[in-house]
């Protein structure tokens, strides 16, 4: 599901709200999550999972086209750990 599909589904389930209001709410939620991660925090959605930021150190990599060795600088990457309820629902026998 992409963001526009999420907004469309929420609009369908909540006819008393305008599409523009739903877009604004979804955008604010996602922006606040991103801001929390930028500030070094963690975002936990009970039953769904937790988002955090992990650091990757500098390393030596290889250009797949030429085979040439290249240096890859250190960076921060998002990390998601699923919650128990999500894992249980995904693995439930139908």
C-alpha positions, -999 to +999 in steps of 0.1 A: +000+000+000+013+034-009+005+067+008-022+077-017-039+043-013-039+047+025-055+082+021-081+069-003-090+040+021-092+063+051-114+087+031-137+058+021-140+047+057-146+083+070-170+100+047-175+129+072-138+140+066-126+156+034-098+141+014-077+172+020-081+168+058-071+132+057-041+140+035-031+166+061-034+142+090-014+115+073+013+140+064+015+154+099+018+119+114+046+109+090+064+142+094+063+138+132+077+103+130+105+115+107+113+144+130+115+121+160+139+098+142+160+129+130+162+139+167+177+105+176+145+092+191+125+061+185+089+057+172+069+028+187+035+019+175+022-008+199+012-040+182+028-028+149+065-022+156+092+002+164+113+025+141+148+036+152+180+048+136+211+027+134+246+039+125+267+022+098+304+028+099+326+037+070+337+007+049+354-003+017+330-013-010+333-024-046+319-009-078+300-038-094+304-025-129+342-020-128+353-041-098+371-011-085+374-006-047+356+025-034+352+040+000+317+042+015+313+068+042+296+063+075+258+069+075+226+066+095+199+042+083+163+036+095+156+003+112+122-014+118+115-041+143+080-056+140+058-059+171+045-092+185+009-087+173+020-080+137+042-111+137+014-133+151-011-120+126+013-125+097+020-161+108-016-171+117-029-201+100-059-192+079 
